[in-house]
């Protein structure tokens, strides 16, 4: 049985995926994959997710150019989560123009913005 | 509105949570939280998840002693994922006795075990 067959997708046919910066270890984003997107990620060596809101494959960076080049792919002890270690092209993973999507830190019962916008989303998505 | 109210839980009342080693950046595990578990995590400053299989709160480390002490809590750009930066007590997050749950690396279409068991689960869970 190959690796793709061993991955466990949920009742919606999806598996959670975490993207982590290969060099710094920073967690960049969280998204979902279906079987096809995991297959394409492996084949292309670039992150391909599944957009639940748009109900279609999401070729990360197709609009922004901020693709994620695969360095390593892991799964967890239960084969039901994927961890991608990636090189983040452009140094921006987040649609807000920040490096990581996890820029809001809990401080005194508020989410405090801890990182600045590298590039204005208007300039990224035109 | 406080931080807990701003977190977005899905139709099952759950939010994905990623635990990352505060010191090394290693991604340790992925689990789910409901509102109560996120509240308890913040209050106790220890990771509390929600077990979907057991349908109840999961006080991480309650059996194993491998609690996760909270260093920082983040949410993402959409407020619908939680990232915990933790000190992993005992250096073991995974129920298999390994540091991280993400120990299976994709190599030539197979998941290859890349880390060794630190402590036999029989000795952890008795």
gemmi code that builds the backbone of each chain (N, CA, C; Angstrom):
import gemmi

chains = {
    "A": [
        ("UNK", (0.852, -1.199, 0.000), (0.000, 0.000, 0.000), (0.886, 1.246, 0.000)),
        ("UNK", (0.552, 2.190, -0.856), (1.428, 3.360, -0.919), (1.033, 4.415, 0.129)),
        ("UNK", (1.900, 5.415, 0.224), (1.757, 6.423, 1.276), (0.412, 7.145, 1.215)),
        ("UNK", (-0.029, 7.424, 0.013), (-1.286, 8.154, -0.158), (-2.467, 7.322, 0.350)),
        ("UNK", (-2.404, 6.025, 0.110), (-3.482, 5.145, 0.571), (-3.501, 5.028, 2.091)),
        ("UNK", (-2.350, 5.235, 2.707), (-2.274, 5.100, 4.166), (-2.756, 6.349, 4.904)),
        ("UNK", (-2.799, 7.477, 4.189), (-3.291, 8.705, 4.818), (-4.795, 8.572, 5.055)),
        ("UNK", (-5.225, 9.032, 6.238), (-6.644, 8.886, 6.590), (-7.371, 10.207, 6.416)),
        ("UNK", (-8.339, 10.196, 5.522), (-9.154, 11.374, 5.259), (-10.449, 11.242, 6.062)),
        ("UNK", (-11.007, 12.390, 6.462), (-12.214, 12.351, 7.287), (-13.465, 12.089, 6.432)),
        ("UNK", (-14.625, 12.176, 7.068), (-15.870, 11.836, 6.358), (-16.164, 12.789, 5.196)),
        ("UNK", (-15.512, 13.979, 5.221), (-15.625, 14.902, 4.076), (-14.512, 14.663, 3.046)),
        ("UNK", (-13.704, 13.656, 3.289), (-12.601, 13.370, 2.379), (-11.412, 14.305, 2.553)),
        ("UNK", (-11.309, 14.906, 3.735), (-10.259, 15.907, 3.980), (-9.308, 15.491, 5.093)),
        ("UNK", (-8.105, 16.060, 5.032), (-7.101, 15.847, 6.076), (-6.507, 17.214, 6.420)),
        ("UNK", (-6.320, 17.506, 7.710), (-5.716, 18.793, 8.089), (-4.247, 18.837, 7.660)),
        ("UNK", (-3.796, 20.021, 7.267), (-2.398, 20.193, 6.856), (-1.817, 21.444, 7.501)),
        ("UNK", (-0.633, 21.275, 8.070), (0.096, 22.374, 8.692), (1.310, 22.671, 7.828)),
        ("UNK", (1.529, 23.943, 7.500), (2.736, 24.320, 6.756), (3.693, 25.020, 7.701)),
        ("UNK", (4.917, 24.548, 7.695), (5.949, 25.076, 8.606), (7.160, 25.502, 7.794)),
        ("UNK", (7.731, 26.634, 8.144), (8.945, 27.095, 7.457), (10.081, 26.108, 7.731)),
        ("UNK", (10.636, 25.580, 6.661), (11.682, 24.567, 6.782), (12.910, 25.106, 7.513)),
        ("UNK", (13.242, 26.352, 7.258), (14.483, 26.917, 7.801), (14.323, 27.395, 9.243)),
        ("UNK", (13.210, 28.052, 9.545), (13.068, 28.694, 10.858), (12.165, 27.919, 11.818)),
        ("UNK", (11.373, 26.998, 11.303), (10.438, 26.260, 12.148), (9.140, 27.007, 12.425)),
        ("UNK", (9.027, 28.230, 11.927), (7.807, 29.005, 12.151), (6.594, 28.310, 11.500)),
        ("UNK", (5.504, 28.215, 12.259), (4.280, 27.671, 11.670), (3.653, 28.760, 10.814)),
        ("UNK", (3.465, 28.472, 9.531), (3.037, 29.494, 8.572), (1.523, 29.558, 8.407)),
        ("UNK", (0.894, 28.402, 8.285), (-0.551, 28.392, 8.054), (-1.105, 26.996, 8.311)),
        ("UNK", (-2.417, 26.952, 8.341), (-3.143, 25.690, 8.490), (-4.202, 25.650, 7.398)),
        ("UNK", (-4.344, 24.520, 6.739), (-5.364, 24.388, 5.692), (-5.788, 22.928, 5.604)),
        ("UNK", (-6.601, 22.645, 4.616), (-7.083, 21.274, 4.422), (-6.624, 20.748, 3.069)),
        ("UNK", (-6.522, 19.435, 2.985), (-6.219, 18.768, 1.719), (-7.245, 17.674, 1.476)),
        ("UNK", (-7.565, 17.442, 0.211), (-8.236, 16.185, -0.116), (-7.182, 15.269, -0.760)),
        ("UNK", (-7.601, 14.110, -1.160), (-6.638, 13.126, -1.677), (-5.913, 13.660, -2.910)),
        ("UNK", (-6.694, 14.305, -3.774), (-6.127, 14.854, -4.997), (-5.083, 15.931, -4.689)),
        ("UNK", (-5.368, 16.786, -3.726), (-4.417, 17.857, -3.420), (-3.147, 17.303, -2.782)),
        ("UNK", (-3.286, 16.264, -1.978), (-2.079, 15.647, -1.406), (-1.247, 14.988, -2.512)),
        ("UNK", (-1.934, 14.322, -3.417), (-1.236, 13.707, -4.562), (-0.489, 14.758, -5.374)),
        ("UNK", (-1.177, 15.866, -5.678), (-0.556, 16.938, -6.473), (0.602, 17.594, -5.721)),
        ("UNK", (0.439, 17.738, -4.405), (1.521, 18.306, -3.587), (2.783, 17.450, -3.707)),
        ("UNK", (2.586, 16.144, -3.653), (3.724, 15.217, -3.754), (4.319, 15.256, -5.163)),
        ("UNK", (3.459, 15.243, -6.158), (3.929, 15.220, -7.553), (4.652, 16.506, -7.942)),
        ("UNK", (4.019, 17.656, -7.606), (4.573, 18.951, -8.014), (5.658, 19.443, -7.067)),
        ("UNK", (5.686, 18.871, -5.845), (6.590, 19.364, -4.800), (6.310, 20.842, -4.485)),
        ("UNK", (5.026, 21.165, -4.569), (4.514, 22.487, -4.170), (3.184, 22.255, -3.459)),
        ("UNK", (2.912, 23.076, -2.454), (1.698, 22.870, -1.668), (0.436, 23.132, -2.492)),
        ("UNK", (-0.446, 22.143, -2.484), (-1.779, 22.271, -3.076), (-2.786, 21.873, -2.004)),
        ("UNK", (-3.662, 22.800, -1.661), (-4.653, 22.535, -0.629), (-6.030, 22.362, -1.265)),
        ("UNK", (-7.035, 22.156, -0.398), (-8.412, 22.136, -0.863), (-9.151, 23.251, -0.135)),
        ("UNK", (-9.730, 24.159, -0.884), (-10.473, 25.259, -0.272), (-11.896, 24.814, 0.034)),
        ("UNK", (-12.233, 24.772, 1.316), (-13.581, 24.351, 1.705), (-14.610, 25.408, 1.334)),
        ("UNK", (-14.219, 26.686, 1.381), (-15.178, 27.748, 1.037), (-15.437, 27.786, -0.476)),
        ("UNK", (-14.380, 27.625, -1.265), (-14.556, 27.678, -2.725), (-14.855, 26.298, -3.327)),
        ("UNK", (-14.741, 25.272, -2.457), (-15.019, 23.890, -2.872), (-14.211, 23.465, -4.103)),
        ("UNK", (-12.925, 23.816, -4.081), (-12.055, 23.366, -5.179), (-10.599, 23.344, -4.747)),
        ("UNK", (-9.775, 22.745, -5.573), (-8.346, 22.696, -5.298), (-7.804, 24.109, -5.204)),
        ("UNK", (-6.871, 24.293, -4.303), (-6.279, 25.598, -4.048), (-4.769, 25.462, -4.254)),
        ("UNK", (-4.332, 25.891, -5.422), (-2.908, 25.863, -5.750), (-2.258, 27.063, -5.069)),
        ("UNK", (-1.693, 26.803, -3.889), (-1.141, 27.877, -3.060), (-0.168, 28.736, -3.871)),
        ("UNK", (-0.457, 30.043, -3.914), (0.422, 30.972, -4.623), (0.039, 31.205, -6.067)),
        ("UNK", (-1.063, 30.601, -6.524), (-1.399, 30.738, -7.951), (-1.715, 32.189, -8.331)),
        ("UNK", (-2.269, 32.943, -7.370), (-2.523, 34.371, -7.637), (-1.377, 35.242, -7.135)),
        ("UNK", (-0.926, 34.940, -5.922), (0.054, 35.796, -5.245), (1.488, 35.546, -5.694)),
        ("UNK", (1.728, 34.365, -6.251), (3.107, 33.965, -6.532), (3.809, 33.391, -5.311)),
        ("UNK", (3.115, 33.431, -4.158), (3.723, 32.955, -2.914), (3.522, 31.460, -2.746)),
        ("UNK", (4.161, 30.728, -3.637), (4.079, 29.268, -3.592), (4.882, 28.730, -2.405)),
        ("UNK", (4.603, 27.480, -2.083), (5.341, 26.813, -1.005), (6.042, 25.597, -1.587)),
        ("UNK", (7.356, 25.650, -1.636), (8.143, 24.552, -2.194), (8.390, 23.508, -1.105)),
        ("UNK", (8.047, 22.283, -1.431), (8.112, 21.213, -0.436), (9.554, 20.793, -0.164)),
        ("UNK", (9.896, 20.783, 1.118), (11.193, 20.249, 1.535), (11.020, 18.853, 2.122)),
        ("UNK", (10.010, 18.724, 2.989), (9.724, 17.432, 3.610), (8.228, 17.341, 3.887)),
        ("UNK", (7.712, 16.127, 3.865), (6.311, 15.885, 4.211), (6.265, 14.831, 5.315)),
        ("UNK", (5.500, 15.136, 6.348), (5.335, 14.197, 7.464), (3.854, 13.894, 7.672)),
        ("UNK", (3.585, 12.746, 8.276), (2.252, 12.536, 8.834), (2.420, 12.171, 10.308)),
        ("UNK", (1.314, 12.191, 11.036), (1.423, 11.960, 12.477), (1.190, 10.488, 12.822)),
        ("UNK", (1.153, 10.204, 14.102), (1.042, 8.831, 14.606), (-0.221, 8.130, 14.125)),
        ("UNK", (-1.266, 8.883, 13.853), (-2.529, 8.296, 13.407), (-2.739, 8.399, 11.894)),
        ("UNK", (-1.759, 8.930, 11.188), (-1.868, 9.120, 9.731), (-3.032, 10.028, 9.338)),
        ("UNK", (-3.458, 10.899, 10.239), (-4.620, 11.722, 9.892), (-4.364, 13.236, 9.958)),
        ("UNK", (-3.102, 13.607, 9.967), (-2.699, 15.018, 9.853), (-1.424, 15.052, 9.015)),
        ("UNK", (-1.292, 16.090, 8.180), (-0.096, 16.252, 7.338), (0.681, 17.478, 7.814)),
        ("UNK", (1.989, 17.342, 7.862), (2.880, 18.468, 8.177), (3.817, 18.671, 6.988)),
        ("UNK", (3.727, 19.857, 6.384), (4.607, 20.198, 5.264), (5.726, 21.092, 5.783)),
        ("UNK", (6.948, 20.736, 5.500), (8.054, 21.661, 5.757), (8.406, 22.275, 4.413)),
        ("UNK", (8.305, 23.593, 4.355), (8.345, 24.269, 3.061), (9.332, 25.431, 3.031)),
        ("UNK", (9.710, 25.770, 1.800), (10.363, 27.055, 1.555), (9.261, 27.995, 1.076)),
        ("UNK", (8.992, 29.041, 1.834), (7.913, 29.966, 1.500), (8.425, 31.018, 0.517)),
        ("UNK", (8.032, 30.897, -0.737), (8.463, 31.848, -1.763), (7.901, 33.236, -1.450)),
        ("UNK", (8.746, 34.248, -1.521), (8.331, 35.617, -1.217), (8.296, 35.915, 0.271)),
        ("UNK", (8.484, 34.882, 1.090), (8.481, 35.077, 2.541), (7.133, 35.472, 3.105)),
        ("UNK", (6.074, 35.246, 2.335), (4.715, 35.635, 2.759), (3.780, 34.452, 2.548)),
        ("UNK", (3.260, 33.915, 3.661), (2.291, 32.817, 3.548), (0.864, 33.328, 3.674)),
        ("UNK", (0.673, 34.420, 4.388), (-0.675, 34.866, 4.773), (-1.276, 35.823, 3.736)),
        ("UNK", (-2.574, 35.702, 3.540), (-3.261, 36.566, 2.566), (-3.317, 38.027, 3.036)),
        ("UNK", (-2.960, 38.243, 4.321), (-2.902, 39.621, 4.825), (-1.572, 40.292, 4.488)),
        ("UNK", (-0.671, 39.528, 3.854), (0.634, 40.080, 3.489), (1.705, 39.878, 4.547)),
        ("UNK", (1.368, 39.044, 5.545), (2.345, 38.734, 6.592), (3.037, 37.405, 6.314)),
        ("UNK", (4.162, 37.202, 6.996), (4.878, 35.946, 6.791), (4.009, 34.753, 7.177)),
        ("UNK", (3.513, 34.784, 8.421), (2.721, 33.680, 8.945), (1.297, 34.126, 9.218)),
        ("UNK", (0.358, 33.194, 9.120), (-1.030, 33.492, 9.487), (-1.196, 33.624, 11.005)),
        ("UNK", (-0.242, 33.093, 11.766), (-0.395, 33.092, 13.229), (0.281, 34.315, 13.829)),
        ("UNK", (-0.325, 35.466, 13.614), (0.289, 36.715, 14.058), (-0.496, 37.365, 15.197)),
        ("UNK", (-1.542, 36.729, 15.656), (-2.337, 37.291, 16.745), (-2.062, 36.524, 18.042)),
        ("UNK", (-1.455, 37.193, 18.982), (-1.029, 36.566, 20.234), (-1.955, 36.968, 21.378)),
        ("UNK", (-2.293, 35.985, 22.179), (-3.166, 36.262, 23.320), (-2.404, 37.030, 24.400)),
        ("UNK", (-2.914, 38.215, 24.713), (-2.320, 39.021, 25.789), (-3.430, 39.700, 26.564)),
        ("UNK", (-3.521, 39.378, 27.841), (-4.528, 39.991, 28.713), (-5.930, 39.938, 28.095)),
        ("UNK", (-6.281, 38.741, 27.646), (-7.627, 38.492, 27.125), (-7.938, 39.231, 25.815)),
        ("UNK", (-6.887, 39.623, 25.104), (-7.078, 40.188, 23.764), (-6.093, 39.563, 22.792)),
        ("UNK", (-6.480, 39.497, 21.532), (-5.572, 39.036, 20.478), (-4.792, 40.254, 19.981)),
        ("UNK", (-3.505, 40.234, 20.239), (-2.673, 41.369, 19.870), (-1.884, 41.052, 18.598)),
        ("UNK", (-1.943, 41.951, 17.656), (-1.217, 41.799, 16.399), (0.283, 41.916, 16.660)),
        ("UNK", (1.024, 40.864, 16.322), (2.451, 40.847, 16.672), (3.390, 40.927, 15.472)),
        ("UNK", (2.833, 40.986, 14.265), (3.759, 41.085, 13.132), (3.210, 42.041, 12.094)),
        ("UNK", (4.100, 42.629, 11.355), (3.656, 43.656, 10.419), (3.480, 43.099, 9.003)),
        ("UNK", (2.721, 43.832, 8.260), (2.466, 43.474, 6.873), (3.738, 43.735, 6.055)),
        ("UNK", (4.186, 42.706, 5.355), (5.391, 42.840, 4.529), (5.036, 43.509, 3.201)),
        ("UNK", (3.877, 43.102, 2.676), (3.433, 43.655, 1.394), (1.922, 43.839, 1.445)),
        ("UNK", (1.446, 44.969, 1.006), (0.010, 45.266, 1.011), (-0.735, 44.242, 0.134)),
        ("UNK", (-1.774, 43.619, 0.687), (-2.537, 42.646, -0.106), (-3.014, 43.216, -1.445)),
        ("UNK", (-3.286, 44.509, -1.493), (-3.713, 45.138, -2.761), (-2.611, 44.970, -3.829)),
        ("UNK", (-1.365, 45.032, -3.370), (-0.239, 44.879, -4.293), (0.078, 43.415, -4.599)),
        ("UNK", (-0.403, 42.547, -3.705), (-0.174, 41.118, -3.948), (-1.198, 40.575, -4.932)),
        ("UNK", (-2.472, 40.937, -4.687), (-3.568, 40.331, -5.464), (-4.083, 41.252, -6.571)),
        ("UNK", (-3.614, 42.466, -6.555), (-3.939, 43.394, -7.618), (-5.416, 43.653, -7.760)),
    ],
    "B": [
        ("UNK", (-15.483, 42.783, 23.327), (-15.568, 41.317, 23.194), (-14.225, 40.704, 23.574)),
        ("UNK", (-14.253, 39.657, 24.364), (-12.984, 39.091, 24.803), (-12.448, 38.076, 23.786)),
        ("UNK", (-11.219, 37.659, 24.044), (-10.498, 36.808, 23.093), (-11.241, 35.505, 22.794)),
        ("UNK", (-11.824, 34.933, 23.821), (-12.519, 33.656, 23.655), (-13.730, 33.811, 22.742)),
        ("UNK", (-14.413, 34.938, 22.876), (-15.586, 35.194, 22.031), (-15.191, 35.414, 20.573)),
        ("UNK", (-13.967, 35.880, 20.356), (-13.519, 36.158, 18.988), (-13.049, 34.903, 18.256)),
        ("UNK", (-12.737, 33.853, 19.023), (-12.321, 32.603, 18.379), (-13.522, 31.977, 17.688)),
        ("UNK", (-13.278, 31.466, 16.466), (-14.384, 30.896, 15.681), (-14.349, 29.369, 15.737)),
        ("UNK", (-15.414, 28.833, 16.282), (-15.548, 27.388, 16.384), (-16.413, 26.899, 15.221)),
        ("UNK", (-16.150, 25.674, 14.759), (-16.884, 25.158, 13.596), (-18.284, 24.689, 14.000)),
        ("UNK", (-18.993, 24.078, 13.058), (-20.388, 23.690, 13.310), (-20.497, 22.620, 14.409)),
        ("UNK", (-19.356, 21.919, 14.686), (-19.341, 20.977, 15.816), (-18.881, 21.654, 17.122)),
        ("UNK", (-18.643, 22.952, 17.021), (-18.191, 23.677, 18.216), (-16.708, 23.486, 18.498)),
        ("UNK", (-15.953, 23.133, 17.460), (-14.532, 22.818, 17.647), (-13.629, 23.751, 16.847)),
        ("UNK", (-12.397, 23.873, 17.319), (-11.383, 24.652, 16.627), (-10.101, 23.811, 16.607)),
        ("UNK", (-9.398, 23.767, 15.458), (-8.149, 23.000, 15.403), (-7.076, 23.670, 16.257)),
        ("UNK", (-6.231, 22.861, 16.876), (-5.153, 23.379, 17.713), (-3.842, 22.654, 17.396)),
        ("UNK", (-2.807, 23.440, 17.210), (-1.469, 22.925, 16.922), (-0.615, 23.205, 18.147)),
        ("UNK", (0.111, 22.200, 18.632), (1.045, 22.424, 19.738), (2.469, 22.382, 19.202)),
        ("UNK", (3.218, 23.427, 19.537), (4.583, 23.570, 19.051), (5.531, 23.747, 20.240)),
        ("UNK", (6.670, 23.114, 20.178), (7.669, 23.269, 21.238), (8.173, 24.701, 21.248)),
        ("UNK", (8.022, 25.352, 22.374), (8.384, 26.763, 22.495), (9.871, 26.991, 22.233)),
        ("UNK", (10.696, 26.065, 22.697), (12.152, 26.269, 22.607), (12.698, 25.893, 21.231)),
        ("UNK", (12.233, 24.785, 20.659), (12.844, 24.271, 19.425), (12.021, 24.565, 18.167)),
        ("UNK", (10.750, 24.917, 18.327), (9.888, 25.142, 17.181), (9.314, 23.867, 16.590)),
        ("UNK", (9.689, 22.720, 17.127), (9.170, 21.453, 16.607), (7.645, 21.380, 16.786)),
        ("UNK", (6.946, 20.969, 15.740), (5.505, 20.767, 15.863), (5.291, 19.443, 16.578)),
        ("UNK", (4.601, 19.481, 17.696), (4.479, 18.309, 18.562), (3.244, 17.472, 18.266)),
        ("UNK", (2.111, 18.135, 18.084), (0.864, 17.396, 17.869), (-0.217, 18.328, 17.333)),
        ("UNK", (-1.286, 17.708, 16.895), (-2.461, 18.423, 16.420), (-3.664, 17.823, 17.117)),
        ("UNK", (-4.555, 18.688, 17.603), (-5.757, 18.177, 18.261), (-6.876, 19.199, 18.095)),
        ("UNK", (-7.986, 18.959, 18.761), (-9.129, 19.869, 18.673), (-9.450, 20.433, 20.050)),
        ("UNK", (-10.042, 21.603, 20.053), (-10.523, 22.219, 21.282), (-11.979, 22.621, 21.099)),
        ("UNK", (-12.752, 22.535, 22.177), (-14.028, 23.246, 22.178), (-13.845, 24.519, 23.030)),
        ("UNK", (-14.893, 25.265, 23.183), (-14.759, 26.555, 23.875), (-14.303, 26.354, 25.321)),
        ("UNK", (-14.873, 25.341, 25.951), (-14.517, 25.048, 27.341), (-13.040, 24.680, 27.462)),
        ("UNK", (-12.529, 23.879, 26.522), (-11.129, 23.462, 26.619), (-10.184, 24.631, 26.364)),
        ("UNK", (-10.581, 25.545, 25.467), (-9.740, 26.733, 25.241), (-9.748, 27.623, 26.497)),
        ("UNK", (-10.918, 27.768, 27.078), (-11.019, 28.548, 28.324), (-10.137, 27.949, 29.417)),
        ("UNK", (-10.217, 26.627, 29.589), (-9.429, 25.946, 30.626), (-7.931, 26.035, 30.331)),
        ("UNK", (-7.581, 25.949, 29.047), (-6.169, 26.083, 28.652), (-5.625, 27.439, 29.080)),
        ("UNK", (-6.440, 28.470, 28.853), (-6.019, 29.827, 29.220), (-5.954, 29.972, 30.744)),
        ("UNK", (-6.955, 29.459, 31.422), (-7.012, 29.594, 32.881), (-5.901, 28.826, 33.592)),
        ("UNK", (-5.724, 27.557, 33.171), (-4.743, 26.691, 33.844), (-3.335, 26.896, 33.317)),
        ("UNK", (-3.234, 27.524, 32.123), (-1.936, 27.637, 31.450), (-1.317, 26.254, 31.209)),
        ("UNK", (-2.206, 25.316, 30.909), (-1.825, 23.965, 30.489), (-2.787, 23.554, 29.384)),
        ("UNK", (-2.292, 22.802, 28.416), (-3.132, 22.420, 27.282), (-4.264, 21.493, 27.702)),
        ("UNK", (-5.472, 21.893, 27.331), (-6.662, 21.059, 27.501), (-7.331, 20.970, 26.133)),
        ("UNK", (-7.465, 19.768, 25.611), (-8.088, 19.579, 24.300), (-9.488, 18.984, 24.466)),
        ("UNK", (-10.115, 18.720, 23.321), (-11.386, 17.994, 23.337), (-11.191, 16.725, 22.520)),
        ("UNK", (-11.429, 15.591, 23.123), (-11.282, 14.324, 22.413), (-12.561, 14.011, 21.647)),
        ("UNK", (-12.444, 14.000, 20.316), (-13.620, 13.697, 19.495), (-14.035, 12.237, 19.638)),
        ("UNK", (-13.066, 11.334, 19.831), (-13.413, 9.915, 19.945), (-14.069, 9.619, 21.303)),
        ("UNK", (-13.533, 10.228, 22.359), (-14.092, 9.978, 23.695), (-15.195, 10.961, 24.051)),
        ("UNK", (-15.366, 11.968, 23.174), (-16.426, 12.968, 23.365), (-16.359, 13.633, 24.737)),
        ("UNK", (-15.161, 14.000, 25.135), (-15.028, 14.711, 26.419), (-13.737, 15.510, 26.453)),
        ("UNK", (-13.625, 16.376, 27.440), (-12.412, 17.164, 27.618), (-11.230, 16.233, 27.815)),
        ("UNK", (-10.108, 16.643, 27.264), (-8.896, 15.834, 27.323), (-7.820, 16.694, 27.980)),
        ("UNK", (-7.607, 16.441, 29.245), (-6.572, 17.169, 29.991), (-5.235, 16.528, 29.644)),
        ("UNK", (-4.546, 17.134, 28.691), (-3.301, 16.566, 28.165), (-2.341, 16.245, 29.306)),
        ("UNK", (-1.917, 14.992, 29.369), (-0.959, 14.584, 30.385), (-1.592, 14.059, 31.654)),
        ("UNK", (-2.924, 13.973, 31.693), (-3.557, 13.571, 32.964), (-3.192, 12.133, 33.356)),
        ("UNK", (-2.965, 11.280, 32.345), (-2.536, 9.907, 32.646), (-1.027, 9.776, 32.598)),
        ("UNK", (-0.434, 10.382, 31.564), (0.993, 10.191, 31.290), (1.887, 11.097, 32.134)),
        ("UNK", (1.309, 12.187, 32.621), (2.132, 13.199, 33.280), (2.781, 14.150, 32.286)),
        ("UNK", (2.622, 13.872, 31.000), (3.246, 14.697, 29.961), (2.369, 15.897, 29.611)),
        ("UNK", (2.238, 16.759, 30.579), (1.449, 17.970, 30.392), (2.186, 18.944, 29.475)),
        ("UNK", (1.443, 19.906, 28.977), (2.021, 20.946, 28.125), (1.784, 22.293, 28.791)),
        ("UNK", (2.860, 22.912, 29.222), (2.758, 24.200, 29.909), (2.759, 25.310, 28.869)),
        ("UNK", (1.770, 26.163, 28.968), (1.586, 27.200, 27.954), (2.619, 28.314, 28.098)),
        ("UNK", (3.281, 28.605, 26.977), (4.192, 29.759, 26.948), (3.521, 30.914, 26.208)),
        ("UNK", (2.916, 30.590, 25.070), (2.212, 31.602, 24.273), (1.042, 30.945, 23.559)),
        ("UNK", (0.008, 31.724, 23.314), (-1.137, 31.255, 22.533), (-1.370, 32.231, 21.385)),
        ("UNK", (-1.509, 31.668, 20.182), (-1.780, 32.485, 19.001), (-3.057, 32.001, 18.321)),
        ("UNK", (-3.675, 32.906, 17.566), (-4.675, 32.465, 16.609), (-4.272, 32.994, 15.236)),
        ("UNK", (-4.919, 32.483, 14.210), (-4.508, 32.854, 12.853), (-5.334, 34.031, 12.326)),
        ("UNK", (-5.116, 34.369, 11.074), (-5.742, 35.530, 10.447), (-7.266, 35.458, 10.446)),
        ("UNK", (-7.810, 34.243, 10.459), (-9.264, 34.078, 10.442), (-9.848, 33.754, 11.821)),
        ("UNK", (-9.008, 33.736, 12.828), (-9.450, 33.394, 14.197), (-10.048, 31.998, 14.285)),
        ("UNK", (-9.669, 31.102, 13.371), (-10.285, 29.778, 13.411), (-9.292, 28.622, 13.559)),
        ("UNK", (-8.084, 28.941, 13.977), (-7.082, 27.922, 14.331), (-6.300, 28.464, 15.529)),
        ("UNK", (-5.938, 27.569, 16.450), (-5.145, 27.955, 17.626), (-3.743, 27.343, 17.525)),
        ("UNK", (-2.744, 28.142, 17.856), (-1.367, 27.639, 17.942), (-0.884, 27.834, 19.373)),
        ("UNK", (-0.536, 26.722, 20.013), (0.004, 26.786, 21.372), (1.513, 26.617, 21.316)),
        ("UNK", (2.238, 27.537, 21.921), (3.668, 27.323, 22.102), (3.850, 26.849, 23.539)),
        ("UNK", (4.414, 25.663, 23.673), (4.394, 24.991, 24.974), (5.770, 24.502, 25.408)),
        ("UNK", (5.862, 24.289, 26.712), (6.963, 23.500, 27.252), (6.407, 22.097, 27.458)),
        ("UNK", (6.973, 21.136, 26.747), (6.457, 19.774, 26.824), (7.103, 19.044, 27.998)),
        ("UNK", (6.324, 18.836, 29.050), (6.850, 18.146, 30.237), (7.199, 16.697, 29.882)),
        ("UNK", (8.361, 16.259, 30.301), (8.820, 14.901, 30.008), (9.409, 14.757, 28.610)),
        ("UNK", (9.266, 15.810, 27.801), (9.818, 15.765, 26.445), (9.116, 14.788, 25.525)),
        ("UNK", (7.912, 14.376, 25.909), (7.155, 13.394, 25.129), (5.730, 13.910, 24.932)),
        ("UNK", (5.378, 14.200, 23.675), (4.004, 14.635, 23.386), (3.152, 13.488, 22.872)),
        ("UNK", (3.782, 12.525, 22.231), (3.032, 11.490, 21.489), (2.732, 10.277, 22.366)),
        ("UNK", (1.550, 9.700, 22.147), (1.146, 8.528, 22.938), (1.985, 7.292, 22.596)),
        ("UNK", (2.779, 7.396, 21.504), (3.673, 6.285, 21.158), (4.980, 6.357, 21.948)),
        ("UNK", (5.119, 7.427, 22.757), (6.332, 7.578, 23.556), (7.422, 8.386, 22.871)),
        ("UNK", (7.051, 9.022, 21.751), (8.002, 9.868, 21.024), (7.800, 11.336, 21.389)),
        ("UNK", (8.800, 12.145, 21.077), (8.677, 13.567, 21.384), (7.491, 14.176, 20.644)),
        ("UNK", (7.491, 14.008, 19.314), (6.451, 14.591, 18.470), (5.617, 13.499, 17.820)),
        ("UNK", (4.362, 13.824, 17.548), (3.513, 12.901, 16.793), (3.910, 12.825, 15.315)),
        ("UNK", (4.639, 13.841, 14.845), (4.967, 13.891, 13.409), (6.320, 13.241, 13.162)),
        ("UNK", (6.348, 11.918, 13.276), (7.617, 11.195, 13.160), (7.671, 10.350, 11.896)),
        ("UNK", (6.629, 10.402, 11.075), (6.617, 9.613, 9.849), (6.846, 10.527, 8.641)),
        ("UNK", (7.965, 10.329, 7.992), (8.385, 11.181, 6.889), (8.190, 10.466, 5.553)),
        ("UNK", (7.668, 11.213, 4.605), (7.450, 10.632, 3.274), (8.783, 10.455, 2.550)),
        ("UNK", (9.071, 9.202, 2.201), (10.295, 8.906, 1.437), (9.976, 7.819, 0.422)),
        ("UNK", (10.140, 8.166, -0.838), (9.910, 7.203, -1.913), (8.567, 6.495, -1.767)),
        ("UNK", (7.529, 7.304, -1.563), (6.163, 6.780, -1.508), (5.877, 5.876, -0.305)),
        ("UNK", (6.711, 6.016, 0.736), (6.433, 5.321, 1.989), (6.608, 6.277, 3.157)),
        ("UNK", (5.870, 6.012, 4.238), (6.048, 6.772, 5.463), (7.128, 6.093, 6.270)),
        ("UNK", (8.233, 6.796, 6.434), (9.364, 6.210, 7.141), (9.451, 6.771, 8.564)),
        ("UNK", (9.575, 5.883, 9.513), (9.702, 6.271, 10.913), (11.053, 6.961, 11.131)),
        ("UNK", (11.013, 8.221, 11.588), (12.258, 8.982, 11.694), (12.682, 9.284, 13.125)),
        ("UNK", (11.899, 8.850, 14.108), (12.351, 9.135, 15.475), (12.061, 7.956, 16.373)),
        ("UNK", (12.856, 7.842, 17.399), (12.717, 6.654, 18.231), (11.874, 6.920, 19.475)),
        ("UNK", (11.392, 5.823, 20.008), (10.582, 5.875, 21.225), (11.495, 6.229, 22.395)),
        ("UNK", (11.101, 7.290, 23.120), (11.892, 7.709, 24.275), (11.533, 6.848, 25.488)),
        ("UNK", (10.244, 6.559, 25.588), (9.766, 5.744, 26.723), (8.662, 4.824, 26.220)),
        ("UNK", (8.723, 3.583, 26.601), (7.720, 2.601, 26.171), (6.334, 3.018, 26.695)),
        ("UNK", (5.351, 3.048, 25.788), (3.998, 3.438, 26.220), (3.484, 2.594, 27.391)),
        ("UNK", (3.910, 1.357, 27.466), (3.497, 0.498, 28.603), (3.968, 1.097, 29.933)),
        ("UNK", (5.146, 1.722, 29.885), (5.694, 2.339, 31.097), (5.092, 3.728, 31.352)),
        ("UNK", (4.544, 4.323, 30.287), (3.916, 5.645, 30.441), (2.507, 5.499, 31.021)),
        ("UNK", (1.767, 4.548, 30.437), (0.344, 4.457, 30.779), (0.035, 3.306, 31.742)),
        ("UNK", (1.074, 2.522, 32.028), (0.919, 1.428, 33.010), (-0.139, 0.439, 32.597)),
    ],
}
model = gemmi.Model(1)
for chain_id, residues in chains.items():
    chain = gemmi.Chain(chain_id)
    for i, (resn, *xyz) in enumerate(residues, 1):
        res = gemmi.Residue()
        res.name, res.seqid = resn, gemmi.SeqId(i, " ")
        for name, pos in zip(("N", "CA", "C"), xyz):
            atom = gemmi.Atom()
            atom.name, atom.element = name, gemmi.Element(name[0])
            atom.pos, atom.b_iso = gemmi.Position(*pos), 0.0
            res.add_atom(atom)
        chain.add_residue(res)
    model.add_chain(chain)
structure = gemmi.Structure()
structure.add_model(model)
structure.setup_entities()
